[in-house]
């Protein structure tokens, strides 16, 4: 398959891919509740001639190729949105209170485009391409759920790839950045702390146990983990993003609920912070006569990129795209000023569960330059993505799979 031919064929599907993306954008659903989304994707695949199989709570799997003996390469597209009210100025905006503010509608549409390309060239596939349509990435549960349901078997997956569109990147739309070997996305842990006291009238605090006071001290004490218990090379972030309590200014409530997240780049640091979080919360609460209960509600491990796959995909990307449109993270770091953060990310990704099981790679696809008005970041209610990249993304998905299978016959 000549790369220029595949790009041209993908461009011929641009209008269809855009139409599908806009449908998905207008009908965003969250978590595992992807009733309309899954039905839409399933029908599109069936219309192409696929026989999609349900996997886990809300996932779909389809197989391309298999007519020639060979290995299995998996490509992933996540389908879920965020519970954010959209404020972006687009004529296909969502009105249901959810929003594809992370670009998963782009991923799903690009995967459907790749499915068409692969179906068109099915006789040429040197093995099998497994298409993974995943729910619940935003809550770090969908990938693990699909793996538990048998995603990586029948047939067994030998290597896997994901693409994530990136808004606000200072690169031409359609530029691909291939992750270097090693960790490219940190582990994430979402937690909740319930601080229990004894409510009373605000004029008589001595008759109760103030959970707000205890929670405030817990918030401050947790900062000690980073400043005094981690080394300078232990990259980690602990954030409290939610504190909820009470409904009246003159009443001390019974309970305060705190919510937060931890991001770490290795499992040892991750385990240490989680242990200290529990110890500090419980210990500080006890100091102020309150009780604290800590629950880790969701999370995912670090995403690790395979060395051989990283080098191969960098080569494939440069074969497919014109000069200056494909880089490795290492190349970008070498070119970027010391204070530039365009090639760095602290966002977690539950494709990490796949990377813990089979050789995997994460690619970033530039989808909107700030100088062209794409100034808002992912997860912002006004974020927009440049649809020009849709056909390119479909071609990248398909070409990576085709080339890797060709080289591993």
N, C-alpha and C positions, 0 to 999 in steps of 0.2 A: 504494500500500500504506500503510494507516494504521499508525503505529507501535504504537499500543495493541493493534491486532488481531494484529500479528506477535508481540508479547510474549506475548499470550494463547495463541497457537498454539504458541509455543516452550514455554510452561509446560505445555501438554498433553503435550509430549514429554519432560518432565523425568524421569519414571520410567525411560523407555527410555534416555535419555542417561546417567543415573546407573548403570543396569545395565551399559551398555557401558564406562563409565569404570571400574567396579569389576572387570570382566573384564580390562581392560588393566592395571589396577593389580596384579592377582594374577599376571599373566604378563609382567613387564617384561623387555625385551631391550635390548641396547646396540649402539651403533655402527650398522654396516650389517647386523648379524646379526639382522634382525627377521622371522624366518621365520613365527612364529605371529602376530605383530602385523600384518604385511602381509596375511597370508591372512585374518585376521579383518576387517580394514578393507575389503579387496577384496570379500569376500562380503556385508558389510553394504551396500556401495554397489551391488552387483549386485542385491541384493534390493529396493533402492529403484528400480531401473530404469536405473541408470547403466551405462556401459561403461568401467570404469577401465582406464587404460593404464599399464603399468610404465614407469618413467622412471629411468634410471641403475641403480645397484647394488641399491637397495631402496626406491625411491620410487614413489609412485602419483599419477596425475593423473586427474581426472574433470572433465567439462564440463557445466555447467547452462545452459539457455537456448539461444541460437543460433537461435531461431526468428524473431527480429527482427534486422535489421541494426543494428550498433552496435559499440562498443568492447569490450575484454576487461579485466575486473577480476579479479585473482587474490587469493585468500585462502590463508594458509599455516597448517598445523598440524604441529608436529613430533611424532614418535612414539617417540623413543628414550629409554631410561632411563639410570641411572648404576650403576656397579659398587659399590653401597653396600648393606650388609646392613640391612634395614629393622627399626627398633625402635619405630615408631609404633604407638600403641594403637588399631588399627582392626581390625574383624573380617574384613577382606578383604586383609590384609597379604600381601606377597610372601614366599615361602619359598625362592626360588631363588638368593639372594645378590645379586640386583640390586634396584633400587628406583626408582620414579618420584618421586624426591626433588625434581625441578624442575617437576613439574606437567604434563609433556608428555602424560600420560594424560588430563588434563583438556582439553588443547588438542585432542587427537584426537577425544575424545568430543564436544566442542562443535562441531568441524568436521562430524562425522557428523550432529549435530542440525541444523546449518546446511544440510547437503546435503538433509535432509528438507524443510526450509522452502522451499528454492529449488526443489526438485522439485514441491512443492505449488503454487508460483506460477510455474512455468516459462514459461507463456504470457505472463506480464507482464514478463519480463526484457528490458530494452532493450539487448540485446547478449548477451554471454556471460560467465559467471562460471567461472573456472578454479580448481579446488580442488587445492591442492598438499599432499600428505601426505608429509612429509619425514623421512628417517632421519638419524642421525649428526650432529645439531646439537651435542651435547655435546663432540664432538671437532672441531668447526668444519669438517666436510668434506661434509656431506650436501647443503647448498644449492648449493655449487659443483659437486658431482657431477651434480646434476639439471640445472643450467644447461648444463653441458657436454653433457648428453644431449638438449638441445633444449627444456627446460622452458618457456622464454620465447617459443617460436615454435609455429606450427601449432595454434592461432592465436596471433599475436603479442600479448603482454601489454602493455597500455597503462598500468596502475597496479597496485600490489600493497599488501597489508595483512597484518600479523601481530598476534596478541594474545598476551600473556604473563600468566598468572595470577601474582599476588603474595601470598604468605603474610605474615602479620605486619604488614600495612598498617593504620594507624589510621583506616580509612574503612569505612563500611558495606559489607557484601558486595555485590558487583555494581556498585560504583563504577568508572567508566571514566576513566582518565587518558590523554589524547591527547598524544603527544610534540610539542613545539614544533619549528618548522623548524630544520634543522641537525642536528648530531651528537647522538645520544642514547645511543649505546653505543660504547665504545672499541674500537679494534683490539686483537686478542689475538695473541700469538705464544708458543707452547709450545716450549721448547728443552731440549736435553740436552747436558751437558758431560761428556766422558770424560777424566779426568785419569790419565795412564799413568805409572807409575813402575817400580820394580824391587823386588819383594817380598824380605823377609829376616826373620830372627829378630828379635824385639823387643829382645833384649839386645845386638844388634850393628847398630844403625841405620846405622852408617858403611859397611856393606857393601852397602847398597841405596839406593834413591831413594824417599823417602816421599811417595806421592801424597796421603795425608791431610793432611800439612802444607801441600802446595801448594794443595789444595782449600780448606782453611781460609783461606788468604791470598787466594784468588780470591774467596771469599764476601765477605770484608771489603772487598776492593778494588772490587767491583762497586757497593758503596754510594756510592762516590765519584762515580758518574755522576749520581745525583740531587742530591747535595749540592754538587757543584762544577762540573758541566758542563751543567746545565739551568737555564734562567731561571725566575723565580718564577711565570711564567704557563704554563710548559710542564708541564701535568698528565700525570704518568706514574708508574707503579708497576712496579718490578722485584722479583720475589720468587723466592727459592730455597726450594722446598718439599720437596725430597728430596735426601738425601745417603746413599748406600749404599756400603759397603765392608767387606771382611773378614768373618771368622767366628770369630776367636780373639783374645783380649785381648793375647797376647804375640807376635803375628805382624803384621808390616807387609805389607799386601796389594800386589798389582801395580796394581790399578785402583780408582779411586773414580768413581762415577757420580753426577752432580748433575743435578737436574731443576728447572725453574722456568718462570716465565711473565712476560711483559711486557704491560702495558696502556697504550695511548697514545690520544690524541684527535686526532692529525693524522698524516699519512703522513710528513712531514718528520722529526718527532721520532721516529717509529717506526723509520725507516731509520737515523737517527743512533745510537739506542740499540743496535740490532742490530749495527751496525759496531763500536761501542765494546765491546760485550760480547765479541765475538770477539777484538779486539785485547788487551783486558785479560786474558782467560782464557789466551790463548796466551803473552802476555808474562810474566805472573806465574808460570805453570807453568815457563817456561824459566828464570826466575830461580832456581828451586829444583830445577833439573836434570830436571824432569819435562816431559811433553808434554800438551797439551790439544787436544781435538777438539770443536768445537761443531757441533751439528746442530739446525736448526729443524724440528721434527717436524710441526707443524700450526699453523693460525692463520686469522685473518679480518681484513678491513679494518674501518674505522669504519662504523657504520650511520648513514646520512644521511637525514633526513626531508624530504620535499618540502614546500615552503612552501604551495603551493596545496592539496595533499592534506591537509596538517595542518589548515588552516583549514576545509576542507570537512568533514573527519571530526569536528572539534570541534562544528561546527554539527549534523551528523547525530546525534552522540551526545546532544546536548541535546534534539533532537527526539524521540529514542527513549525516553530515560530521564527519570525524574521529577526535579524541581529538586533540586540538591545531590548528584546522582549522576553528574555528568559535568563534568570539568575539563580544561583544558590544563595542561601542566607550568608554563607561565608564570604561570597563575593560582595554582597551588599555591605556587610560589616567592614570589609576592607576599604570600600569606596566611601562609606558614610563618615561625616564628621563625628568627633567623639561624643557630642551631645545629641546626635540624631537618634530618634527612636523608631524610625519607619520600619526597620526590620526586626523589631523586638516586640514581644507580646506577652502579657501576663494572663491572657484569657485561657481558661481550661477547656477541654474538649473531650467528650466521653467516647470518642473513637479510640481513646487511650486504652479502653478495655480490649479492643481488637489488637492494638499494638503489643499488648502483653501476651498475646496468643500466637500471632503469626507475623512475619516480617511486614512492616507497614511504613507508609510515608504520607506526610501531610504537605499539601501544596496550597499556596495562597494565590488568588487571582485578583489583580488590581481591578476595581470596579467603580472608579470615580475619583478624578483628581480634584483637589481643593480649588485649584485655579479655574476649574470649569464649573464651580458651584456646588460640588459634592463635599460640603464642609462639615457635615455632622457625622459622628462616629456610630458604629454599631450600637444597638440598644437605645438609641435616642429616638424620641417620637417623631422627629423630622428627618431622620436619615433617608437618603435616596441612593439607589444603585444605578449605575450606567448599564442600560440594557444592551449596549453595543457588544458587551463581553459574552452574551449568552451563547452564540454559535461557537465562539472560541472555546468556551468552557466545555461544551459538548465534544468538540474535536479533541481537546486535551484528555478528557476522560477516556474516549474511545482509543486514541492513539497510544496512550500509555499502556493500556491493556493489550492492544494488538502487538505492540513492539516487544513488551516483556515476554509475552507468550511465544513470540517468534524466536526470541533469543534463548528461551528455556525449553525448547522442544526435546 
